[in-house]
Amino acid sequence: MAPFMLASGINHLALIGNFLPRKCGIATYTTDTYNALRQRYPDLRVDVYAMDDHPGRYDYPAAVTAAIPQNDRAAYLDTARAIEASGAQALWVQHEYGIYGGPAGEFLIALLDRLSIPVITTLHTVLERPSADERRVMEALLRRSSRIIVMAEKGRDILKRVHGADDKSIVMIPHGVPERAFADPDSMKAAFGWQGREVVLTFGLLAPNKGIETLISALPQVVANHPQALYVVLGATHPNLVAHEGEVYRDRLKALAAEKGVAEHVQFIDAFVEHDELIDYLQAADLYVTPYSNPAQITSGTLSYAVGVGKPVISTPYVHATEILADDHGVLVDFGDSAGFAREIDRLLTDTQERVALSQRAYARGRTMIWPRLAENALGELNAIIATAPRRFGKAPAELASLKPNLAAVERMSDSTGMLQHSIYSVPDRRHGYCIDDNARALILMSKIDGIDETLRDKWTTIFGGFVQYAWNPDQRRFRNFMNFDRTWCEDVGSEDSNGRAIWALGVTARDARAQKHRDWASVLFDDTASIALELEAPRSHAFAMLGAAAMIEAHPGHALSRTILTRFGEELIVLLNEARRPEWQWFEIVLAYDNARLPEALLRAGKVLGRQDFIEVGLETLDWIVGRQTSPEGRFRAVGSESFGRPYAEPLQFDQQPLEAQATVDACVAAYEVTSDKRWYEEAMRAYRWYLGANDLELPLATAQDGGCFDGLMPTGLNRNQGAESILALQLANCAISVLSKPAENVASTPRTAVA
């Protein structure tokens, strides 16, 4: 067939599966698929990502963009990043449970969940009775795939009946077959030394489920009527079987042939033959047999190839055979029925006219299955998916109305103990209990939020404050962090970050609580506990403690401990910056992590209360750098993705984006605006805030405005639709910050950046 030019639609495709020279049916199929796509559509770029069960063993051709070590989960995530970065418009997956790592191949799902592009999946196995792991993985694959390709209608039936799959997402595209002219077997036999023989062929990786014993047991009856009959068993032993027991199974079959007295009528060819050589073997055979023993086998590439070159086929009635050989395009014999195979082989070898007629019918059916047809059908599905995909705006909307602070979701996630950590969708998940991180944030919110009943404020300030107070472990002189739902503690000492956040919340409450009683309580507990900050080591725990100390100095000018915290940690942050920085890397650490903007914010707030111009200058410099890393090419805020964490001197990755990062950036930009009056920082704060409202990479709002909720993040495939405490509090604290910032903003003029001591 002549190649097609790509008029529109997809022009760049990623393809995942096994690939030659790996020796298996999936590798052959993926390689044939790649070749068909490239030959039919020369302008189509196809990037192949080959699954690799033995890294370093295979000498892959140039067509393979990269190999994925089967059992290395991190490699799947790296591949997802590479596919996203490549600009591929869609991914085509060849799926068989056993070629991917993890239980039932679940590592593949981790890769797919990291992609934003459409996915189509060809299923090489569809199980009637999947295990729990197989069901979980298949149903995740069904959810993630825009189209599922099956090679038999029975596959569609199983997917709908067993997994509840949507019929509209399933398409049947037969296994591809080679495009070869019809040939008389006798014209091909000399090449293999088969002149004068009546050849019956079975091809494939040798394994017990191939049913070879059934055919060998049928041969005595066949040979009695056809003394020149030759049964050829073509194919290497399956590599997994060789690894387990060597060639024991092949030797057992040879012994069976000798026992039946037909050893001279059986030829074992122990080889993994290349594509063209395989077709030559097929065309030289008079009959092709597949005596497979598995009724559920839904795909057989060798059967498809045999039909494609016009072989009369005798087969057991497994799923694929019953469909492709239907309507008198082949002969079916029951499983394990040696006498039935002997009868049908004898009949077709005897009746030349019927054999030739069956051959011609098979060849005609094969013309509908040639590889160029498969490429056309698959590309048609891909183009349809891309054509119906929602279009994204090239630029973030300039104006999105900010939200008023709303306590409803906070109350939904809270009880008389405190605020629960996690939710399933919007329903609290009590299994994970509480943590001081969230209750400290909630305590800060009670001082910030306007427009609520003061009785309600008093209630929740007391509850969240009570949690922080109870978390203090005087014996260890540390705050605990995690609490079970039954109010038992999970630990005696919480993380450094959780201790820093507790100090932060106490300082803010001492300054901003609306009731004097709460300001007094927080001031006393701060004085009793905040010295532990001087024993913390992590930069973020330092930053959190600095934020609390800055608030405490504003509440109690001259507060000595707070001044010490701010001075020591501020100077240490500058030392860290000088040690880690490079010309292109103006940051305190050699990696990016979570809550990044809290580091420059801490310097800015410390510089403001201490009158330290050097702190302010470094805070502005590093905030400018991190804001630049958090701005997409389209001008949207792009939170540093959680997959970025821990990668030395590496640009941030796009996903997963979490609400905490947007709130930290809002607060840091507000701090920058307070010390400079530069409108640029107002605009940057608004850019980060609009991320919650839908001005983000996926153009999906995370805020649920009607109830004050917030989804847990942006993933490549959409929203993480859970609404945990951290996300809800991030949104509501951002609402409070923007509400205060917006009041004087109407009269703000753009001014040069000048620090206020």
Phi, psi and omega in degrees: 000144179288146179292154176259149170267144179279110181281317181198180179086220188283138174228003181212115186235139170258144185227125180241133176172181170290160184211144176300142019271010173301138188259094174193166183296324180294322179298317178297316182297312182297319179296316178296323177297313178302311182298321180295318179296315183291324180286323182282325183230082185301334182275355181278125174275127179236115177263120182263129173245109189267129174288133190235109180277342178223080184309131180093348183280324190262137175265086186289149177285173182297339179298336183277115179291318180198156174255149180245109176303125191304320188256015180254097184300323181298329180294329177295319180292320176299321179294320177300318178296319181295321179295315179299316182291335184288339184087009177303140183269343180198162177238134175249118183256133168263117189248126167216131188309317191285351184265355179246153183280168180084168178304122181056026177077030187290344179299331177300321182296323177299321177295312183296324180291349179262005183252145175257353183271160177296153180233134166242147186228128172265123180266121178266348174218132174230117190263136174289324183232074180290149171291174180300316179294317180297321178295314181300315182291317180297318182288329172294321179294320178295320180294324186275339186269132175287329174221143172245125178259126171246158183255004177209146180297334176299326177299318177300316181299315181295315181300319180289318186282319185271325186245357181067030183293151178282122183302327184292340181270358184252134177229139178262115175236114184300156175304134180293153178225157182290155178262095182233143174294148178297139183226146173283126182306322184298335180284348184250348191289328185301327182298338182247006181074029183255017182303135178077001180260148173263107194261126172248126189240139166235135180230146174145167176297127187288127179201159185301333183281003180279346176073024183299326179304322181299317181289319179298321179292337179278342189296321180306318180291323179293314183295329179301325180260342183223080185297345177264008180295141179223121176263117182256122177254102188257124175141147176287158174292142182305133183304323180294324178290319178299318181297329184275316188221011182069223183256028181302317183294316178299317179296325179295321178293320177298319178296322178296319179297319178294319179299322181278357179076024183236021183303326180285351182250009177235127177241118176265124176248102186272085182202149169263103189273148178285168189306304185295322179294322177300315181297322177299315177301313181300316183289339179276349181274149175276323180224152174239134182234140172231092183272036188303151186259354184261108182298335186273000183298118189260350180217135171220107178296323181294321177297316179299316180298318181298316177295321183299327179262007173084037177273137167293125186246136170242127189214156166288158187274053171287169193305308185297320182295319182296331180276311187286335181261006181296164177060043173064038174257009178179183184237133179251137178229143186296159181299133176070010185270085181297320180296322179295318177296317179300316181298313184287324176296315179300317182297313184286328176290330180281317186265089183298321183297315179293321180297316180293320180296317178296322178298318181291322177295318179297318182296320179297319177294322180298331179299334179279355188242005185299154186305320178301326177294318179299316180299317180297315182295317181294317181293327175299318178295318180297316179296322179295320179295313182294323181295330183263359179293141179296139179273143178257147177292149179283342185221145180293143177302139184287322185232119171231127185297130178288158184263148172282143176304142187216122186273356190301313183291327176297315178296324180299326184266006188238155174221196185290348177272316183164202181263127179288150186288306195239164177220161168250110196057240182256005184264126181305139179255097187291345181300333185260359172061219190235167171212155180289331178308308184287322181288330173295316177298318180296324178295319176299318181301323182296336176274338187266326192285136176255166171078020176245159179297135184293332176295319178294318178300316181299317180301308187283329174298319180294317181293312182291322176296321178298324178295313180299317181298316182290336180288340181292125179252097185295333180293322180264351186051050175211155170278140169282164179243295190267134178234135175290166180297335179275013177072015171270143181279146179272351186199162175268334183226127178276175180296163176300317180299318182294325176292320177297319180294324178298317178296318178303310183297322180293319179296316180294320180294321178298330181269318196249350182303141185285337181254137180302322183300324180284325176295318179296314180301313183294322180298316181294314182292326175300311181298326181286334192240335195292343179295342177297338179303326183291349178260354180281154186240333188284139181304321182288324176295325174297314182298318180297315179296323178299319180297321176292320181292323178297318177294322182294322178294324178290330176282324183226084183307138180084006182303113192294313182298319180296319178299319179297315179301312183295316183292310183297310185288326177298315179293325178293324177297321179294321176298316178301317179300314182295329179284326187265338191290151170226171179306323182262003187225094182259071186216162187284338182230164178277358178231162169260152181216218182263160174052037187302317187293348178294334182292306175295327178300318181299319178294319180296315182289326176293316179299323181294313186278336180266348186071031181263099180298326181295323177297316182296316182297317179292321177300316179293319181298313183286328176294319177301319181293312184289326176298320177299322179287344182254023177239124182284164177304334180275359178090012177269158168291133178229103180302143175300119184294146182298337176288349179282338191300135172082015180256107187301130174049037182248144176298147182293148175269160193283329187227163349282141180261133187241147184301331181303323183292321179295318180296317179299320180291319175304309183297319181293321179290326174298317178298319178296320179295322181296326183265351182237337189058022181275122183300337180304321183286329171299314182294322179291323176298318179293324178299314179295320181295321182294344174306319179296331188268355178121356177274070184219182186299330181258358182053043179237127177290136175268333179283134170258094193299330186290337184227010177076014181273169179209131178291158190281353177161172174255125174249167180304328184267359180139208184277142161280108194275004170288157181228082180279172184299316183302318182290315179300314181293324178300314179297312185292323176292324175294320176303315181296317182296316181291325178299317179290317183296324186286339184297312178270355190294334183298333183256010183283131173253152179290124181229159178297157179283108176230132184281149176252120182287000000 
